[in-house]
Amino acid sequence: IHHQGMMFSAVTDADGVVSLSVPALSAAAVFIADMGGEDGAVAVVTVPDIAMYDRAVLQWRGKTGLEIHAREFGAGYADEGHVWSGAARDPDAIADGAGGFVTRLGDTGGDAGLRAEVYTFPTGMGAASGEVDLTVEAEVLAETCGTDIAAQTIQVSPGSAPRALDLTMTLPDCDAVGEFLVLNNMLTDLTLAAR
């Protein structure tokens, strides 16, 4: 699936059907299903309230140990405001405008699949003031230690052009398995003001 530079793999059921909920990255959201060869499909959805949300995307291929982490309003690791795939929250969490959620996309069954995580914060609802610290973190895994990994971030904010940043890095040797690398400069933190 391709959408505004974001790509992830999806597996259909036995009838060739897949049903997904994907955070939109633009007001005129174009989604392309590339099924290889000449097969594919295109869908366009109008998203009039896109300006209400900040979105940060992290995308990669295969098993990398990469994750997007948001620490909202001074939250530390494992606090209520630490939002990541292990504490992703439900999309309903944004209803009051005080917190965001993470959507994980992509087939995790294969080692070469395209995957993405999207952090969404309801900036336009203006219920809270403060900072949301955004980081990309890479756990050193037995399968990835000492190898090169590649990823990309895309950040979409109201009133700004989307920003993309590529990353290629070599993970530490295997004596570092279980350790985390924190990449602070892959995403721009959010500064929010209540309205």
KELO-10536 format. One record per residue (C-alpha): residue number from 1; chain; x, y, z. Coordinates in nm, 2 decimals, always signed. Layout:
! residues N
+-----+-------+--------+--------+--------+
:  nr : kette :     xx :     yy :     zz :
+-----+-------+--------+--------+--------+
: NUM :     A :      X :      Y :      Z :
...
+-----+-------+--------+--------+--------+
! end
This chain:
! residues 195
+-----+-------+--------+--------+--------+
:  nr : kette :     xx :     yy :     zz :
+-----+-------+--------+--------+--------+
:   1 :     A :  +0.00 :  +0.00 :  +0.00 :
:   2 :     A :  +0.13 :  +0.34 :  -0.10 :
:   3 :     A :  +0.00 :  +0.67 :  +0.06 :
:   4 :     A :  +0.18 :  +1.01 :  +0.02 :
:   5 :     A :  +0.52 :  +0.85 :  +0.05 :
:   6 :     A :  +0.43 :  +0.60 :  +0.32 :
:   7 :     A :  +0.45 :  +0.24 :  +0.22 :
:   8 :     A :  +0.36 :  -0.08 :  +0.40 :
:   9 :     A :  +0.27 :  -0.44 :  +0.31 :
:  10 :     A :  -0.07 :  -0.60 :  +0.37 :
:  11 :     A :  -0.18 :  -0.96 :  +0.32 :
:  12 :     A :  -0.52 :  -1.04 :  +0.18 :
:  13 :     A :  -0.75 :  -1.32 :  +0.31 :
:  14 :     A :  -0.83 :  -1.62 :  +0.09 :
:  15 :     A :  -1.09 :  -1.41 :  -0.10 :
:  16 :     A :  -0.83 :  -1.15 :  -0.18 :
:  17 :     A :  -0.97 :  -0.90 :  +0.07 :
:  18 :     A :  -0.79 :  -0.68 :  +0.32 :
:  19 :     A :  -0.95 :  -0.42 :  +0.55 :
:  20 :     A :  -0.73 :  -0.15 :  +0.70 :
:  21 :     A :  -0.77 :  +0.17 :  +0.89 :
:  22 :     A :  -0.49 :  +0.40 :  +0.79 :
:  23 :     A :  -0.42 :  +0.75 :  +0.92 :
:  24 :     A :  -0.44 :  +1.00 :  +0.63 :
:  25 :     A :  -0.14 :  +1.22 :  +0.55 :
:  26 :     A :  -0.31 :  +1.48 :  +0.33 :
:  27 :     A :  -0.66 :  +1.63 :  +0.27 :
:  28 :     A :  -0.68 :  +1.46 :  -0.07 :
:  29 :     A :  -0.56 :  +1.12 :  +0.04 :
:  30 :     A :  -0.45 :  +0.89 :  -0.25 :
:  31 :     A :  -0.40 :  +0.53 :  -0.16 :
:  32 :     A :  -0.25 :  +0.29 :  -0.41 :
:  33 :     A :  -0.26 :  -0.09 :  -0.38 :
:  34 :     A :  +0.03 :  -0.24 :  -0.57 :
:  35 :     A :  -0.02 :  -0.61 :  -0.62 :
:  36 :     A :  +0.28 :  -0.66 :  -0.84 :
:  37 :     A :  +0.30 :  -0.67 :  -1.21 :
:  38 :     A :  +0.02 :  -0.47 :  -1.37 :
:  39 :     A :  -0.24 :  -0.54 :  -1.10 :
:  40 :     A :  -0.34 :  -0.26 :  -0.86 :
:  41 :     A :  -0.61 :  -0.03 :  -0.74 :
:  42 :     A :  -0.63 :  +0.34 :  -0.65 :
:  43 :     A :  -0.87 :  +0.51 :  -0.40 :
:  44 :     A :  -0.90 :  +0.88 :  -0.32 :
:  45 :     A :  -1.05 :  +1.00 :  +0.00 :
:  46 :     A :  -1.12 :  +1.36 :  +0.10 :
:  47 :     A :  -1.01 :  +1.43 :  +0.46 :
:  48 :     A :  -1.14 :  +1.78 :  +0.55 :
:  49 :     A :  -1.02 :  +1.77 :  +0.91 :
:  50 :     A :  -0.66 :  +1.68 :  +0.84 :
:  51 :     A :  -0.55 :  +2.02 :  +0.97 :
:  52 :     A :  -0.66 :  +1.91 :  +1.32 :
:  53 :     A :  -0.38 :  +1.65 :  +1.35 :
:  54 :     A :  +0.00 :  +1.63 :  +1.36 :
:  55 :     A :  +0.13 :  +1.29 :  +1.23 :
:  56 :     A :  +0.47 :  +1.14 :  +1.25 :
:  57 :     A :  +0.55 :  +0.83 :  +1.05 :
:  58 :     A :  +0.84 :  +0.59 :  +1.09 :
:  59 :     A :  +0.87 :  +0.33 :  +0.81 :
:  60 :     A :  +1.11 :  +0.05 :  +0.74 :
:  61 :     A :  +1.15 :  -0.29 :  +0.57 :
:  62 :     A :  +1.19 :  -0.63 :  +0.76 :
:  63 :     A :  +1.28 :  -0.68 :  +1.12 :
:  64 :     A :  +1.48 :  -0.39 :  +1.25 :
:  65 :     A :  +1.38 :  -0.33 :  +1.61 :
:  66 :     A :  +1.27 :  +0.02 :  +1.52 :
:  67 :     A :  +0.98 :  +0.20 :  +1.71 :
:  68 :     A :  +0.84 :  +0.55 :  +1.73 :
:  69 :     A :  +0.81 :  +0.69 :  +2.09 :
:  70 :     A :  +0.61 :  +0.99 :  +2.20 :
:  71 :     A :  +0.65 :  +1.12 :  +2.55 :
:  72 :     A :  +0.36 :  +1.37 :  +2.61 :
:  73 :     A :  +0.39 :  +1.67 :  +2.84 :
:  74 :     A :  +0.69 :  +1.56 :  +3.04 :
:  75 :     A :  +0.60 :  +1.19 :  +3.07 :
:  76 :     A :  +0.89 :  +0.95 :  +3.13 :
:  77 :     A :  +0.93 :  +0.60 :  +3.00 :
:  78 :     A :  +0.64 :  +0.38 :  +3.12 :
:  79 :     A :  +0.44 :  +0.68 :  +3.24 :
:  80 :     A :  +0.08 :  +0.73 :  +3.12 :
:  81 :     A :  +0.19 :  +0.98 :  +2.86 :
:  82 :     A :  +0.45 :  +0.75 :  +2.70 :
:  83 :     A :  +0.29 :  +0.64 :  +2.38 :
:  84 :     A :  +0.45 :  +0.37 :  +2.16 :
:  85 :     A :  +0.35 :  +0.04 :  +2.00 :
:  86 :     A :  +0.36 :  -0.13 :  +2.35 :
:  87 :     A :  +0.12 :  +0.14 :  +2.49 :
:  88 :     A :  -0.04 :  +0.25 :  +2.16 :
:  89 :     A :  -0.37 :  +0.37 :  +2.30 :
:  90 :     A :  -0.70 :  +0.34 :  +2.10 :
:  91 :     A :  -0.78 :  +0.61 :  +1.84 :
:  92 :     A :  -1.07 :  +0.71 :  +2.07 :
:  93 :     A :  -0.80 :  +0.85 :  +2.30 :
:  94 :     A :  -0.79 :  +1.17 :  +2.10 :
:  95 :     A :  -1.16 :  +1.25 :  +2.16 :
:  96 :     A :  -1.07 :  +1.50 :  +2.44 :
:  97 :     A :  -0.77 :  +1.64 :  +2.26 :
:  98 :     A :  -0.53 :  +1.57 :  +2.54 :
:  99 :     A :  -0.33 :  +1.28 :  +2.40 :
: 100 :     A :  -0.23 :  +1.09 :  +2.09 :
: 101 :     A :  -0.21 :  +0.73 :  +1.97 :
: 102 :     A :  +0.01 :  +0.50 :  +1.76 :
: 103 :     A :  -0.11 :  +0.30 :  +1.46 :
: 104 :     A :  +0.11 :  +0.01 :  +1.35 :
: 105 :     A :  +0.08 :  -0.09 :  +0.98 :
: 106 :     A :  +0.23 :  -0.37 :  +0.77 :
: 107 :     A :  +0.24 :  -0.75 :  +0.77 :
: 108 :     A :  +0.46 :  -0.87 :  +1.05 :
: 109 :     A :  +0.46 :  -1.23 :  +0.93 :
: 110 :     A :  +0.75 :  -1.20 :  +0.68 :
: 111 :     A :  +1.10 :  -1.08 :  +0.73 :
: 112 :     A :  +1.10 :  -0.85 :  +0.42 :
: 113 :     A :  +0.77 :  -0.68 :  +0.46 :
: 114 :     A :  +0.73 :  -0.30 :  +0.46 :
: 115 :     A :  +0.61 :  -0.17 :  +0.80 :
: 116 :     A :  +0.52 :  +0.17 :  +0.94 :
: 117 :     A :  +0.41 :  +0.33 :  +1.26 :
: 118 :     A :  +0.21 :  +0.65 :  +1.27 :
: 119 :     A :  +0.18 :  +0.87 :  +1.58 :
: 120 :     A :  -0.12 :  +1.10 :  +1.57 :
: 121 :     A :  -0.18 :  +1.39 :  +1.80 :
: 122 :     A :  -0.50 :  +1.61 :  +1.79 :
: 123 :     A :  -0.32 :  +1.94 :  +1.77 :
: 124 :     A :  -0.62 :  +2.13 :  +1.64 :
: 125 :     A :  -0.83 :  +2.04 :  +1.94 :
: 126 :     A :  -0.60 :  +2.25 :  +2.16 :
: 127 :     A :  -0.70 :  +2.09 :  +2.50 :
: 128 :     A :  -0.34 :  +2.08 :  +2.63 :
: 129 :     A :  -0.02 :  +2.30 :  +2.64 :
: 130 :     A :  +0.33 :  +2.17 :  +2.64 :
: 131 :     A :  +0.58 :  +1.96 :  +2.45 :
: 132 :     A :  +0.55 :  +1.61 :  +2.30 :
: 133 :     A :  +0.90 :  +1.46 :  +2.27 :
: 134 :     A :  +0.92 :  +1.24 :  +1.96 :
: 135 :     A :  +1.20 :  +0.99 :  +1.91 :
: 136 :     A :  +1.29 :  +0.69 :  +1.70 :
: 137 :     A :  +1.44 :  +0.41 :  +1.90 :
: 138 :     A :  +1.61 :  +0.10 :  +1.77 :
: 139 :     A :  +1.64 :  -0.21 :  +1.99 :
: 140 :     A :  +1.95 :  -0.42 :  +1.91 :
: 141 :     A :  +1.82 :  -0.76 :  +1.83 :
: 142 :     A :  +2.00 :  -1.09 :  +1.78 :
: 143 :     A :  +1.88 :  -1.09 :  +1.42 :
: 144 :     A :  +2.00 :  -0.74 :  +1.35 :
: 145 :     A :  +2.31 :  -0.68 :  +1.56 :
: 146 :     A :  +2.61 :  -0.57 :  +1.36 :
: 147 :     A :  +2.40 :  -0.52 :  +1.05 :
: 148 :     A :  +2.29 :  -0.21 :  +0.85 :
: 149 :     A :  +1.93 :  -0.09 :  +0.89 :
: 150 :     A :  +1.74 :  +0.17 :  +0.69 :
: 151 :     A :  +1.43 :  +0.37 :  +0.77 :
: 152 :     A :  +1.25 :  +0.69 :  +0.68 :
: 153 :     A :  +1.04 :  +0.94 :  +0.88 :
: 154 :     A :  +0.77 :  +1.16 :  +0.74 :
: 155 :     A :  +0.62 :  +1.43 :  +0.95 :
: 156 :     A :  +0.29 :  +1.61 :  +0.86 :
: 157 :     A :  +0.19 :  +1.92 :  +1.06 :
: 158 :     A :  -0.10 :  +2.17 :  +1.00 :
: 159 :     A :  +0.01 :  +2.45 :  +0.78 :
: 160 :     A :  +0.35 :  +2.30 :  +0.69 :
: 161 :     A :  +0.48 :  +2.10 :  +0.40 :
: 162 :     A :  +0.55 :  +1.73 :  +0.48 :
: 163 :     A :  +0.91 :  +1.67 :  +0.59 :
: 164 :     A :  +1.09 :  +1.34 :  +0.52 :
: 165 :     A :  +1.42 :  +1.22 :  +0.66 :
: 166 :     A :  +1.61 :  +0.91 :  +0.56 :
: 167 :     A :  +1.82 :  +0.70 :  +0.80 :
: 168 :     A :  +2.08 :  +0.43 :  +0.73 :
: 169 :     A :  +2.29 :  +0.31 :  +1.02 :
: 170 :     A :  +2.50 :  +0.01 :  +1.14 :
: 171 :     A :  +2.37 :  -0.14 :  +1.47 :
: 172 :     A :  +2.63 :  -0.22 :  +1.74 :
: 173 :     A :  +2.78 :  -0.57 :  +1.76 :
: 174 :     A :  +2.60 :  -0.86 :  +1.92 :
: 175 :     A :  +2.73 :  -0.79 :  +2.27 :
: 176 :     A :  +2.48 :  -0.50 :  +2.27 :
: 177 :     A :  +2.17 :  -0.72 :  +2.22 :
: 178 :     A :  +1.88 :  -0.59 :  +2.42 :
: 179 :     A :  +2.01 :  -0.23 :  +2.43 :
: 180 :     A :  +1.83 :  +0.06 :  +2.27 :
: 181 :     A :  +1.96 :  +0.34 :  +2.05 :
: 182 :     A :  +1.76 :  +0.66 :  +2.09 :
: 183 :     A :  +1.76 :  +0.88 :  +1.77 :
: 184 :     A :  +1.65 :  +1.22 :  +1.88 :
: 185 :     A :  +1.68 :  +1.41 :  +1.55 :
: 186 :     A :  +1.47 :  +1.19 :  +1.32 :
: 187 :     A :  +1.15 :  +1.37 :  +1.42 :
: 188 :     A :  +1.06 :  +1.73 :  +1.53 :
: 189 :     A :  +0.91 :  +1.76 :  +1.88 :
: 190 :     A :  +0.56 :  +1.91 :  +1.90 :
: 191 :     A :  +0.51 :  +2.24 :  +2.09 :
: 192 :     A :  +0.14 :  +2.28 :  +2.17 :
: 193 :     A :  -0.07 :  +2.56 :  +2.31 :
: 194 :     A :  -0.42 :  +2.52 :  +2.45 :
: 195 :     A :  -0.69 :  +2.72 :  +2.28 :
+-----+-------+--------+--------+--------+
! end
